[in-house]
Amino acid sequence: MPDATTGWAPHISQQLRAAKKSLQDVIADPKSDPNVMKCLIEAEAEILERDISEITTLLRSWKNGFAPINRLPPEILTTIPHFSDGRRRHRVTIALTHVCRAWREIFISRPSLWTDLCWKGAEKARTYIERSKSSPVNVTLSLNGKLSPHHIFFQVIPRTTGRLKSLTMHGPSEYPKDVADHLSNPEPLLECLEMNKFTTPISGLFAGDLSSLRNLRLSHLNIELSWRNMTNLTSVRLHTISPPIPVAQLLDCFEGAPLLRTIRLTDAISTSDTQDDRLISLASLKTMKINGRAPCAPLFDHLSIPVGTKLDIISKSFDPSYENIFPGSPGNLKNLVNFTTVGFQFKTGLSSARFSGPNGDLLMTSELPEADISTALEYLDRLDSSATEQLVIVGGGSLPADVVHRVLRSMQDLRTLKIHKGEHQYTFIDSLTPQPQPSSVVVCPRLEGLSLTPCRNEEKSAIQSMIRMAASRASRGAKLETIKIMRARGKFDLEDVLELEEHVLRMEFDGDVASNG
């Protein structure tokens, strides 16, 4: 007999040749009965064909095993589907099982590849359940109307009890009671819950136990949840919840979720209740965005925003004012006061302010009339803006010069001022011009750069204001380092541009000029 590594091919060939000769001798025997021979040959041929097929398959499998791709460990090979687009991952995984016998065995034996359950075919759902074995599963169910009692969901979902990792349910439809009955037991592995567009109330989910939940997304529905003890929650997104969630329940949720990093609330807050002096610390918070018609102040009055948070506030109140948007006490935003950049944007029917710095980023937006622009500036005046190094103003109409002057005087570290497409705003640049009286305080003494994007037909007043300011500073030995005029649509007088250039160290100009000469 040959050993395990050499001589096996000649040995098999010798055996096959001997079998061939024996078969030929039997066929050539004149005494053989043809009918008996036929039955004998058919039986023997079937055995031989089966053995030869098995040997051939085994040889091909061994040969394929020496290919570089097949020498990868299974734990690396089975990561291939994870590099495909999420929507195509199912097709990619199934295609990989048809490459060869070895790959099929490897991919089918990896339960984690078969845990995303959808309901496009009963047989497919059953196959995924079987191949996922005991692994946690992700269930997605899209409803458009009522489910048939024979829907595969009701056959498969009982087999996922206790191992549900994520649940995503989409309407539009009523929330089926028979679905609710299957989701009333605790799910200790549940990490993600997403539900939207259900027209009937939802209650009794998972026996009220959401302690394992990490991501919660609810949209366009009426839902009753236990908002306490979501100890592992890291992200919550609530959109158009009816009735809105009372502030007390939101505070309960935030207080019991020390790992919470992302909060997004859109038309989800009810401000009918009050919480006295309750103050919740959001120690892990990184991003918070509130958008809706209800005033935000009743919620923010009870939150302490941590260092490094990006905070967006957008109000669509029918009676908007900055007092309804921001905390009654700026002390609740004490970690966001060291602003280095302040930006205002005033457009028709919309105003916003963004404060950012080393400790955080605060964006405040409201549908305010232009008459309330001064309110925004006055709120800034209540915060500590002394460290502001950059002020950006975009759009809008006439700015109240006295308010702007007061705000600018508080920005003793201001180094850059940017004005984009403002109308009749440029006269306040004169506020930056030091007054001749020795006792006057120089506004923004450290200002180094001024950037301007003027509106059409406003170039003359804009550049004359800049000339007056730049000339005054140059006469006091405090030349501006940079002046930029960007994307000017009209034509400037060449003489004005040249005069302005004399008073600054560096000038950038993007526009057309015309010479009177």
C-alpha positions as CSV (number, residue, x, y, z in Angstrom):
1,M,0.0,0.0,0.0
2,P,1.2,3.6,-0.7
3,D,1.9,5.9,2.1
4,A,-0.3,8.9,2.9
5,T,1.7,11.4,0.8
6,T,3.3,9.5,-2.1
7,G,2.3,6.8,-4.6
8,W,-1.5,7.1,-4.2
9,A,-2.1,8.2,-7.8
10,P,-0.4,5.2,-9.5
11,H,-2.1,2.9,-7.1
12,I,-5.5,4.2,-8.0
13,S,-4.7,4.1,-11.7
14,Q,-3.6,0.4,-11.3
15,Q,-6.8,-0.5,-9.6
16,L,-8.9,1.2,-12.3
17,R,-7.0,-0.6,-15.1
18,A,-7.5,-3.9,-13.3
19,A,-11.2,-3.2,-13.0
20,K,-11.3,-2.2,-16.7
21,K,-9.7,-5.6,-17.7
22,S,-12.0,-7.6,-15.5
23,L,-15.0,-5.9,-17.1
24,Q,-13.7,-6.5,-20.6
25,D,-13.1,-10.2,-19.8
26,V,-16.7,-10.6,-18.6
27,I,-18.1,-8.9,-21.6
28,A,-16.0,-11.0,-24.0
29,D,-17.0,-14.4,-22.4
30,P,-19.2,-16.2,-25.0
31,K,-20.9,-18.3,-22.4
32,S,-22.4,-15.2,-20.7
33,D,-26.2,-14.7,-20.8
34,P,-26.9,-11.3,-22.4
35,N,-29.8,-10.5,-20.1
36,V,-27.9,-11.4,-17.0
37,M,-24.9,-9.5,-18.3
38,K,-27.0,-6.4,-18.9
39,C,-28.3,-6.4,-15.3
40,L,-24.9,-7.1,-13.9
41,I,-23.2,-4.3,-15.9
42,E,-25.8,-1.8,-15.0
43,A,-25.4,-2.5,-11.3
44,E,-21.7,-2.5,-11.4
45,A,-21.5,0.6,-13.6
46,E,-23.6,2.5,-11.1
47,I,-21.2,1.6,-8.3
48,L,-18.2,2.5,-10.4
49,E,-19.6,5.8,-11.6
50,R,-20.4,6.8,-8.0
51,D,-16.9,5.9,-6.8
52,I,-15.3,7.7,-9.7
53,S,-17.4,10.8,-9.1
54,E,-16.5,10.8,-5.5
55,I,-12.8,10.5,-6.3
56,T,-13.0,13.2,-8.9
57,T,-14.8,15.6,-6.6
58,L,-12.3,14.9,-3.8
59,L,-9.4,15.5,-6.2
60,R,-10.9,18.8,-7.4
61,S,-11.6,19.9,-3.8
62,W,-8.0,19.2,-2.9
63,K,-6.8,21.0,-6.0
64,N,-8.9,24.1,-5.2
65,G,-7.6,24.0,-1.6
66,F,-4.2,25.0,-2.9
67,A,-5.5,28.3,-4.5
68,P,-4.4,31.3,-2.4
69,I,-7.9,32.5,-1.8
70,N,-8.9,29.1,-0.3
71,R,-5.9,29.2,2.1
72,L,-7.5,32.1,4.0
73,P,-8.8,31.2,7.5
74,P,-12.6,30.9,7.5
75,E,-12.9,33.7,10.1
76,I,-11.3,36.0,7.5
77,L,-13.1,34.7,4.5
78,T,-16.5,35.2,6.1
79,T,-15.9,38.9,6.5
80,I,-16.3,39.4,2.7
81,P,-20.1,40.2,2.9
82,H,-19.4,43.0,5.4
83,F,-17.5,45.0,2.8
84,S,-20.6,45.1,0.5
85,D,-23.3,47.7,0.5
86,G,-25.9,46.9,3.2
87,R,-28.8,46.6,0.7
88,R,-26.8,44.0,-1.3
89,R,-25.3,42.0,1.5
90,H,-27.9,39.3,1.3
91,R,-27.3,38.7,-2.4
92,V,-23.6,38.8,-1.9
93,T,-23.7,36.2,0.9
94,I,-25.9,33.8,-1.1
95,A,-23.7,34.2,-4.2
96,L,-20.7,33.3,-2.1
97,T,-22.3,30.0,-1.1
98,H,-22.4,29.0,-4.8
99,V,-18.7,29.5,-5.5
100,C,-17.6,26.0,-4.5
101,R,-18.4,23.2,-2.1
102,A,-15.8,24.4,0.5
103,W,-17.1,28.0,0.5
104,R,-20.7,26.8,0.8
105,E,-19.9,24.8,3.9
106,I,-17.9,27.7,5.4
107,F,-20.5,30.5,4.8
108,I,-23.5,28.4,5.7
109,S,-21.8,27.3,9.0
110,R,-21.3,31.0,10.1
111,P,-24.6,31.9,11.9
112,S,-23.8,35.6,12.2
113,L,-24.2,35.9,8.4
114,W,-27.8,34.9,8.5
115,T,-29.2,37.1,11.2
116,D,-30.9,39.8,9.2
117,L,-34.5,38.6,8.7
118,C,-36.8,40.1,6.1
119,W,-40.1,38.6,4.9
120,K,-39.7,38.4,1.1
121,G,-40.6,34.7,0.9
122,A,-41.4,32.1,3.6
123,E,-38.8,29.7,2.5
124,K,-36.0,32.3,2.7
125,A,-37.1,33.4,6.2
126,R,-37.1,29.8,7.4
127,T,-33.7,29.2,5.9
128,Y,-32.2,32.3,7.6
129,I,-33.7,31.2,10.9
130,E,-32.2,27.8,10.7
131,R,-28.8,29.0,9.6
132,S,-28.7,31.8,12.3
133,K,-29.0,29.0,15.0
134,S,-29.0,30.8,18.4
135,S,-27.4,34.1,17.3
136,P,-29.1,37.4,18.0
137,V,-31.2,38.4,15.0
138,N,-32.3,41.7,13.4
139,V,-35.9,41.8,12.3
140,T,-37.3,44.3,9.7
141,L,-41.0,44.4,9.0
142,S,-42.7,46.8,6.5
143,L,-46.5,47.1,6.8
144,N,-48.9,48.6,4.4
145,G,-52.2,47.6,5.8
146,K,-53.0,44.5,7.8
147,L,-51.0,41.3,7.9
148,S,-52.6,38.0,6.9
149,P,-52.9,35.5,9.8
150,H,-50.8,33.2,7.6
151,H,-47.9,35.7,7.2
152,I,-44.5,34.2,7.7
153,F,-43.8,36.8,10.4
154,F,-46.2,34.9,12.8
155,Q,-44.5,31.6,12.0
156,V,-40.9,32.8,12.5
157,I,-41.1,35.5,15.2
158,P,-41.8,33.0,18.0
159,R,-38.5,31.3,17.2
160,T,-36.6,34.6,17.8
161,T,-38.0,35.2,21.3
162,G,-35.1,36.0,23.6
163,R,-32.6,36.7,20.9
164,L,-34.0,39.8,19.2
165,K,-31.1,42.3,18.7
166,S,-32.9,44.9,16.6
167,L,-36.4,45.6,15.5
168,T,-37.4,47.9,12.7
169,M,-41.1,48.4,11.8
170,H,-42.4,50.7,9.1
171,G,-46.0,51.8,8.3
172,P,-48.1,53.4,7.1
173,S,-50.7,51.2,8.8
174,E,-52.5,50.5,12.0
175,Y,-50.4,48.8,14.6
176,P,-51.7,45.2,14.5
177,K,-52.8,43.7,17.8
178,D,-51.5,40.3,16.8
179,V,-48.1,41.8,16.2
180,A,-48.2,43.5,19.6
181,D,-49.0,40.1,21.2
182,H,-45.8,38.7,19.8
183,L,-43.7,41.6,21.1
184,S,-45.0,41.7,24.6
185,N,-42.2,39.6,26.2
186,P,-38.9,40.9,27.5
187,E,-36.0,40.9,25.0
188,P,-32.8,41.1,27.0
189,L,-30.5,41.4,23.9
190,L,-32.5,44.2,22.2
191,E,-30.1,47.1,21.2
192,C,-32.0,49.0,18.5
193,L,-35.7,49.8,18.2
194,E,-37.0,51.8,15.2
195,M,-40.7,52.3,14.5
196,N,-42.5,54.8,12.4
197,K,-45.9,55.8,10.8
198,F,-48.4,53.8,12.8
199,T,-51.8,55.3,13.2
200,T,-53.0,53.5,16.3
201,P,-51.5,53.7,19.8
202,I,-48.6,51.4,20.8
203,S,-48.1,50.1,24.3
204,G,-46.9,47.0,26.2
205,L,-43.7,46.6,24.2
206,F,-41.3,44.0,25.7
207,A,-43.1,44.2,29.1
208,G,-41.7,47.7,29.5
209,D,-38.1,46.5,29.8
210,L,-35.8,48.5,27.6
211,S,-32.7,48.4,29.8
212,S,-30.6,46.8,27.0
213,L,-31.6,49.4,24.4
214,R,-28.8,51.5,22.8
215,N,-30.6,53.2,19.9
216,L,-34.2,54.4,19.9
217,R,-35.8,55.9,16.9
218,L,-39.5,56.7,16.9
219,S,-41.4,58.8,14.2
220,H,-45.0,59.7,13.5
221,L,-46.7,57.6,16.0
222,N,-48.5,57.5,19.4
223,I,-46.5,55.3,21.8
224,E,-46.4,54.6,25.5
225,L,-43.0,53.6,26.8
226,S,-41.3,53.3,30.2
227,W,-38.9,56.2,29.9
228,R,-36.9,55.1,33.0
229,N,-33.9,52.8,33.4
230,M,-32.7,53.0,29.8
231,T,-29.2,52.5,31.3
232,N,-27.5,51.5,28.0
233,L,-29.1,54.1,25.7
234,T,-26.6,56.1,23.6
235,S,-28.9,57.7,20.9
236,V,-32.5,58.8,21.0
237,R,-34.3,60.3,18.0
238,L,-38.0,61.3,18.3
239,H,-39.9,62.9,15.5
240,T,-43.6,64.0,15.5
241,I,-44.8,62.1,18.5
242,S,-48.5,62.5,19.3
243,P,-49.3,63.4,22.0
244,P,-46.0,65.1,22.7
245,I,-43.8,63.7,25.5
246,P,-43.9,65.7,28.7
247,V,-40.7,67.3,29.9
248,A,-40.8,65.2,33.0
249,Q,-40.7,61.9,31.1
250,L,-37.8,63.2,28.9
251,L,-35.9,64.2,32.0
252,D,-36.6,60.7,33.4
253,C,-35.1,59.2,30.3
254,F,-32.0,61.4,30.3
255,E,-31.4,61.0,34.0
256,G,-31.5,57.2,33.6
257,A,-29.2,57.1,30.5
258,P,-25.7,58.0,31.6
259,L,-24.2,56.9,28.3
260,L,-26.5,59.1,26.1
261,R,-24.4,60.8,23.4
262,T,-27.0,61.9,20.7
263,I,-30.4,63.5,21.2
264,R,-32.6,64.6,18.3
265,L,-36.1,65.9,19.1
266,T,-38.5,67.2,16.4
267,D,-42.0,68.2,17.3
268,A,-41.8,65.8,20.3
269,I,-41.8,67.9,23.4
270,S,-44.8,68.9,25.5
271,T,-44.1,71.9,27.7
272,S,-47.3,71.8,29.8
273,D,-45.6,70.5,32.9
274,T,-43.0,72.2,35.1
275,Q,-40.1,70.7,37.0
276,D,-39.2,73.4,39.5
277,D,-35.4,73.3,40.2
278,R,-34.7,69.8,38.7
279,L,-31.3,69.8,36.8
280,I,-30.0,66.8,34.8
281,S,-26.4,66.4,33.9
282,L,-25.8,64.9,30.4
283,A,-22.2,64.0,31.0
284,S,-21.7,61.9,27.8
285,L,-23.6,64.2,25.4
286,K,-21.9,65.1,22.1
287,T,-24.8,66.2,19.9
288,M,-28.2,67.6,20.7
289,K,-30.7,69.0,18.1
290,I,-34.2,70.3,19.0
291,N,-36.6,71.3,16.2
292,G,-40.2,72.1,16.7
293,R,-43.1,74.5,17.5
294,A,-43.0,74.1,21.2
295,P,-40.7,76.4,23.2
296,C,-37.4,74.8,24.1
297,A,-36.6,76.8,27.2
298,P,-38.8,74.6,29.5
299,L,-36.5,71.6,28.7
300,F,-33.2,73.5,28.6
301,D,-33.9,75.1,32.0
302,H,-33.4,71.6,33.4
303,L,-30.3,70.4,31.5
304,S,-26.6,71.0,32.1
305,I,-24.8,70.9,28.7
306,P,-21.3,69.4,28.9
307,V,-18.1,70.6,27.4
308,G,-17.7,69.7,23.7
309,T,-21.4,69.4,22.9
310,K,-22.7,70.5,19.5
311,L,-26.2,72.0,20.2
312,D,-28.7,72.9,17.5
313,I,-32.0,74.7,18.4
314,I,-34.6,75.4,15.7
315,S,-37.9,77.0,16.7
316,K,-41.0,77.2,14.6
317,S,-43.2,78.7,17.2
318,F,-46.2,80.8,16.2
319,D,-45.0,83.4,18.6
320,P,-41.2,82.9,18.5
321,S,-38.7,84.8,20.6
322,Y,-35.3,84.0,21.8
323,E,-36.6,83.9,25.4
324,N,-38.7,80.8,24.5
325,I,-35.7,79.1,22.9
326,F,-32.9,79.4,25.3
327,P,-32.6,78.6,29.0
328,G,-33.9,81.3,31.4
329,S,-30.6,81.1,33.1
330,P,-27.4,81.2,30.9
331,G,-25.8,79.4,33.7
332,N,-27.2,76.1,32.4
333,L,-25.0,76.7,29.3
334,K,-22.0,77.6,31.4
335,N,-19.8,75.1,29.6
336,L,-20.5,76.8,26.3
337,V,-19.5,80.3,27.1
338,N,-16.0,80.4,25.9
339,F,-16.9,81.2,22.3
340,T,-14.3,81.9,19.7
341,T,-16.7,82.3,16.7
342,V,-20.1,84.0,16.6
343,G,-22.2,83.8,13.4
344,F,-25.6,85.4,12.7
345,Q,-27.8,84.6,9.7
346,F,-30.9,86.7,8.9
347,K,-33.1,85.8,6.0
348,T,-36.8,86.3,5.3
349,G,-38.7,84.5,8.0
350,L,-35.7,82.8,9.5
351,S,-32.9,83.9,11.8
352,S,-30.1,81.8,13.3
353,A,-27.1,82.2,15.5
354,R,-24.1,79.9,15.8
355,F,-21.7,80.2,18.7
356,S,-18.7,77.9,18.6
357,G,-15.4,77.5,20.4
358,P,-13.1,75.1,22.1
359,N,-15.8,74.1,24.6
360,G,-18.6,73.4,22.1
361,D,-20.8,74.6,19.3
362,L,-24.2,76.1,19.7
363,L,-26.6,76.8,16.8
364,M,-29.7,78.8,17.5
365,T,-32.4,79.3,14.9
366,S,-35.9,80.8,15.0
367,E,-38.5,82.2,12.6
368,L,-38.0,85.7,13.9
369,P,-39.0,88.9,12.2
370,E,-36.1,91.3,11.5
371,A,-37.3,93.5,14.3
372,D,-36.1,90.8,16.7
373,I,-32.6,90.7,15.4
374,S,-31.6,92.9,18.4
375,T,-33.0,90.3,20.7
376,A,-30.5,87.7,19.3
377,L,-27.7,90.2,19.9
378,E,-28.9,91.0,23.3
379,Y,-29.0,87.3,24.2
380,L,-25.4,87.1,23.1
381,D,-24.7,90.0,25.3
382,R,-26.0,87.9,28.3
383,L,-23.4,85.2,27.5
384,D,-19.7,85.6,27.8
385,S,-18.5,86.6,24.4
386,S,-15.3,88.3,25.4
387,A,-13.1,85.5,24.0
388,T,-14.8,85.7,20.6
389,E,-12.2,85.9,17.8
390,Q,-14.5,85.8,14.7
391,L,-17.9,87.3,14.0
392,V,-19.9,86.3,10.9
393,I,-23.1,88.0,9.8
394,V,-25.1,86.7,6.8
395,G,-28.0,88.4,5.1
396,G,-30.7,90.4,6.6
397,G,-31.7,94.1,6.6
398,S,-30.7,97.0,8.8
399,L,-28.8,96.1,11.9
400,P,-29.4,98.2,15.0
401,A,-26.1,100.1,15.2
402,D,-26.3,100.7,19.0
403,V,-26.8,97.0,19.8
404,V,-24.1,95.9,17.3
405,H,-21.7,98.5,18.8
406,R,-22.4,97.2,22.4
407,V,-21.8,93.6,21.3
408,L,-18.6,94.5,19.5
409,R,-17.3,96.5,22.4
410,S,-17.6,93.3,24.5
411,M,-15.5,91.3,22.0
412,Q,-12.1,92.6,23.0
413,D,-10.4,89.6,21.4
414,L,-12.2,89.9,18.0
415,R,-9.8,89.3,15.2
416,T,-12.0,88.6,12.1
417,L,-15.3,90.2,11.0
418,K,-17.1,88.7,8.0
419,I,-20.2,90.2,6.4
420,H,-22.0,88.4,3.6
421,K,-24.7,90.0,1.4
422,G,-26.1,92.4,4.0
423,E,-28.4,95.3,3.0
424,H,-27.7,98.7,4.5
425,Q,-25.5,97.0,7.1
426,Y,-22.2,98.6,6.3
427,T,-22.6,101.8,8.3
428,F,-22.0,99.9,11.5
429,I,-18.5,99.2,10.3
430,D,-17.9,102.8,11.4
431,S,-18.5,101.6,14.9
432,L,-15.1,100.0,14.6
433,T,-13.5,103.4,14.0
434,P,-11.8,104.8,17.1
435,Q,-13.3,108.0,18.2
436,P,-11.1,111.1,18.5
437,Q,-11.8,111.6,22.2
438,P,-8.9,110.2,24.2
439,S,-11.3,108.8,26.8
440,S,-13.2,106.7,24.3
441,V,-12.8,102.9,24.3
442,V,-11.4,101.5,21.0
443,V,-13.9,98.9,19.7
444,C,-12.2,95.5,18.8
445,P,-8.7,96.8,19.2
446,R,-7.2,93.4,18.1
447,L,-9.2,93.2,14.9
448,E,-6.9,91.9,12.1
449,G,-9.2,91.0,9.2
450,L,-12.4,92.2,7.6
451,S,-14.2,90.1,4.9
452,L,-17.1,91.5,2.9
453,T,-19.5,90.1,0.4
454,P,-21.7,93.0,-0.6
455,C,-25.1,93.1,-2.2
456,R,-25.6,94.7,-5.7
457,N,-25.8,98.5,-5.6
458,E,-24.3,98.6,-2.1
459,E,-20.6,98.6,-3.1
460,K,-20.2,102.4,-2.7
461,S,-21.4,102.7,0.8
462,A,-19.6,99.4,1.8
463,I,-16.2,100.4,0.6
464,Q,-16.5,104.0,1.9
465,S,-17.2,102.6,5.4
466,M,-14.2,100.3,5.1
467,I,-12.0,103.2,3.9
468,R,-13.0,105.3,6.9
469,M,-12.3,102.5,9.4
470,A,-9.0,101.4,7.8
471,A,-7.7,104.9,7.4
472,S,-8.5,105.7,11.1
473,R,-6.8,102.6,12.3
474,A,-3.8,103.2,10.1
475,S,-3.4,106.7,11.5
476,R,-3.2,105.2,15.0
477,G,-0.6,102.7,13.9
478,A,-3.0,99.7,14.0
479,K,-3.3,98.8,10.4
480,L,-5.6,95.9,9.5
481,E,-3.6,92.9,8.3
482,T,-6.2,91.7,5.7
483,I,-9.3,93.0,4.0
484,K,-11.2,90.7,1.6
485,I,-14.0,91.8,-0.8
486,M,-15.5,88.6,-2.2
487,R,-17.9,87.9,-5.1
488,A,-18.9,91.5,-5.7
489,R,-21.5,91.6,-8.4
490,G,-21.5,95.3,-9.3
491,K,-18.6,97.6,-10.0
492,F,-16.3,99.4,-7.6
493,D,-14.6,102.7,-8.3
494,L,-10.9,101.9,-8.9
495,E,-9.9,105.0,-6.9
496,D,-11.7,103.7,-3.9
497,V,-10.1,100.3,-4.1
498,L,-6.7,101.7,-4.4
499,E,-7.3,104.1,-1.5
500,L,-8.4,101.2,0.7
501,E,-5.4,99.2,-0.3
502,E,-3.1,101.9,1.0
503,H,-4.4,101.4,4.6
504,V,-4.0,97.7,4.9
505,L,-1.1,95.3,4.8
506,R,-2.8,92.8,2.5
507,M,-6.0,93.0,0.4
508,E,-7.9,90.4,-1.6
509,F,-10.4,91.6,-4.1
510,D,-12.9,89.5,-6.2
511,G,-15.0,91.8,-8.4
512,D,-15.1,94.4,-11.2
513,V,-13.7,97.9,-11.0
514,A,-14.3,101.0,-13.1
515,S,-12.2,104.1,-13.3
516,N,-13.7,107.6,-13.4
517,G,-10.7,108.7,-15.4
